[in-house]
Amino acid sequence: MNSRCAMEICSEIRMKRWEMMELAKMYGLGHEYTLRQSEQLDKLINEYLILQHHSSEVRNKREEMVVIVQQPFNDDITF
């Protein structure tokens, strides 16, 4: 699967949904054309959900990171 942005996939989902509804109007819900379009729509929705899940995991990992900054040693520190 190539890397695509969420907006691009959403646009494809909208178009595929519209095409499926048009096919359903012309041929009916159980027709092979409509069902094939529905399967393609499902694949796009799954791709979108996987992308969103991955984005969420990356965001969470970034928030969990601990950054250690090296500071110069200072002789004036007293304990």
Helices and strands as residue ranges (DSSP letters): H 6-27, H 32-64
